[in-house]
């Protein structure tokens, strides 16, 4: 349905001092702090987890060498969604508006809506990080789970056994837990936390934990070991679209963790209708968010 003059009454009358409500600044590209971004040229993308070999055994003198096998563990699938929105203006509404080019004003509003959807969908991966079922990954469990199955090794966990709020103790334990991650055959992998992601409610806690010279929330005159040792080198980022005020996350340096695939970048178009004179404007984009290797993140829902 087109926007008509009846919906823009005040913009057709003299004496109006200001138009406001769609000029706000917006939180942009916060998903780039979480996801590595790749392009896609197909309807979906699949990434397969491979198993390596187990620990090499001792070969006794004169005995034959032991053979091991490798196999595929699980498949992570990214199915791209199409995000689109449009609006139309009647010919008369454009002609009679006294204060602004309507198309320019509402095209900015359209861009804001498209950007908001992208941020919400990106944050949704973390907002549902502790929820299984429809939000399970390629290995069949939630993104952050105490029981990630492996092909031939023991299960591994990328969340604390007892959910903990963000503080010095829980953050240090998270770093320790990441260093204990194992691969699909149970071999230790050398991973570290590189960046912390927090909701707006935890930004002040994160700032003190990451940047204080001395330990926080204690009278002890000890150094802040996290800062002194150069752990979490990329600091922290605030995501304003996280819904859990207590949840916090560490993005690791695993090579294939959380990803966004861009199938088709945002495109805008407009056209006029010959019969009605209405002008229609449209924005369209295709992408998907998800994860391949859950070792790419460590998270806690808070106590």
N, C-alpha and C positions, 0 to 999 in steps of 0.2 A: 504494500500500500504506500502510495506516495505521500510525502509531507506536504500539506496544503496550507493556504493562507490562514485557515481557521486555527491551525496549530501554532501560528507565528504572529498572533494578533498585535502584540506590542512592537514587533519589528516593522510593522506597517504604519505606525503612528509617529509623528514628530514629538520631540521632547524626551526621548529615551537617553539616559546618561551612559549606561554601560550594559554590555551583554556579558554574562559570566556563567560559570558552571562546568565548562569543558576545556578550560585552559590550564588545569592543574599539571604540575610536573608529575612524572610517573617513575616508578622503580623499573629500570630497564636492564635487560640482559643479566639478571642475577643467576639464571640457569648456567651461564658460562663459567661460574665459579665452581660448579658441581660436575658438569658433564663435559667430556671431550666430544667435539662436534665433527662429524663426518658427513660426506655427501652420499646420496644413493641414487641409482638410476633404475630401480625396479619397485614392484609393489610392496615388497617386504625384504628384510635382511635377516640372515641367519648366521650365527657364529657358534662354532662347535668347540667345546672343551675337550682337549686331548690329554690322555694320561701319558706320563713318561715311564721311566723304569723305576723299580725299587732300588734299595741299597745294594751295591755290588757285593756278592758273597765271597768268602774265602775259597780259593781253589786249592784242593790238596794235590800233592805231588802225584803225577801220573793220571789224575782224574780228568774227565772231560770238562770243558767250560760250560757253565750254566747259561741257558738262554732265557730271556725274559720277553714278554709280549707287550705291545702297546695297543690301546683301543680308544674309541671315542666315548666320552663320559656323558655329556648332555648337550643339548642345543638351546641356545638363547635366540628367540625370535622377536624381531622388531617389525610390527605392522603399522605402516604409516596411516595417519588420519588426515583427512582434509578439513581444514578450518576455513570458513568463509562467512562473510557478512556483506550486506548491501543496504543501500538506502536510495530513495528516489525523491525528487523534488518536482512539484508541478511547475509548469512554465510560468504561471501567474505568480507563484510564490517567489520565484527568482526575479521577475520583473518588478514587483511592487516592494521588495525589501529595501529599506531606506538606509541601513547601517553597515552592511557587510556583504561580502560575497558569500552567499550561503554555502556554496559548494566547497570553498576553501575551509570554512569553519567546520563543517560536518565531515569533511575528509580527514581532518585532524582527529576528530572524535572517533572515526572508524579505525584509524591507525592505533589509537589508544586502546580500543577494545580488542583488536587483534593481538597487540603486545601483552595485554593482561591475560588473555587466554593462554598464551605460551608460557608465561611465568607460573600460572596456576597449574598447568599440566606438568611442567618440570618439577615443581615443588611437590606434586602429588606422589611422585616416586618416593620421596622421603616421608611425606605425611602418612603413607601406607607401608613404610619400611618394616613395621612389626606385625603386619597383617598378612596372613596366608590366603588360601582360597584363590579368589580371582586375581589377587595381587602377587601370586607366587612367581618365582623366576624359573629359569630353565631347569634348575635342580629340584623343583617341586616344593620349595619352602619360601618363606618370606625373605626379603632382601637382608634383613638383620635377624639372624636366628641363632639359637644355641645348638642347633642340630643340622648343619649343612651336610648332606650326604656326599661322600666321595666314591669314586669308582672302586678302588681297592684299598684305600686307607681308612683311618678312623674319621668319624665326623669331626667337623671343626666349627667353632663359634666365632661370630663377629659382633657379639653383643655381650655385655656382662651377665654372668649367671644370676646375679641379683641386680635388677635395674637400679641405677644410681643417678642422682642429680649431678650436675656439672660442678665439680670442685677440684681442688688440687689432687686429692687422693684418687678420685675416679678417672681423672685425665691421665695421671701417671699409669694407672692400671690399664687403661685403654692402649697406651703406647706399648706397655709390656705384652698385652694380649696380641697386638698386631705382630710383634716380633716373634710370636709363637705360632703364627699361621703355618699350615702345612699344605702340600699340594695333593693331587688326587691319589698319590701313592704313599702319602704319609711323610714325605721328605719335607724338612723345614725350608721355607722360602724367605728370602731376605727382603721384607717389606717394612716400610715406615710410614707413619702418618705425615702427610705433607700440608694439610690444610684443615681447619676446623670450620664447620658450618653450624650456625646457631640461629634461633629465632630472635626477633628484636628484644624479647624479654631477657635474654641472656647476654646481650652485647656488653654490658658493664662488667659482668662476671668474667667474660672472655677477655676483655681488655686488661683486667687486673691479673688474671692468670698468665697471660702471654707476655706482658710488658713490665710487670713489677720486677724490680731488681732483687728484692727479698721475698720470701714466702708470704703468701696472703693468708689472712684470717688466723694468724698465730703471733704470739709474742716472741717466738724464737728468732734470734738474729741469724737465720740461715739464708743462704742464697736461694733464688728461684732456679731450681735445677733445670726446669724445662727451657727457660730462657738461656741459662748459662751453657747448656749442652747443645743449643741450636736445634732443638727438636721442633717439629711442626714448622718448617722453615717458611712456609707461605702464610703464616699467621692465621687469621680467622676472617670469615665473611659472614655478614648478616643477610639472611634471606627473609624478606618481609612477607612471604607467602606460606611459611611454615605455620601450621595450625596448633601444634602442641607446644605450649609455652615452656616445657621442661626438657624436651628432646634435644639432643645434640649429637653431632656426627663428626667423624674424622675421615677425610678422603685420603686414601693411601696412594702409593706410587705403583700399584699393580697396573700392568700395561693395558689390560682390556677390562676396565671396571664399568663405570657408569657412562653411558653414551647417549648422544642425541644424533639421529640421522635426519638430515635435511633432504627431503625428496624433491621439493619444489619451493624455491624461495618466494617470499611474498610478492605478489603482483597485483597491481590495481588497474582498473579499466573503467571507462564510462561510455555511455552511448545515449543518444536521444531516441525517443519513440516518435515516429512520424505521425501517428494518429492523434495521440494525446498531447504531444509536446513535452511530456515528462522527461527528465534527465535522470538516468540511473547510474549509480556508482557502486563498484564492487571491489572487495579485497579477498584474496585467496592465497592459501599457503598449505603445504603438506609436510609433515614431519612426524617423528616418533621419539619417545623417551623410554629408556629402560636400562638394563644392565646385563652384562655378560658374565663376568667373574665377580661373585659377591665379595671376594677378597679386596675389592676396590673401595670398600667402605667398612667402617666400624661405627656402630651407633648405640645409643642408650635412650630409652623413652623417658628417662627420669624416674625418680623414686615414686 
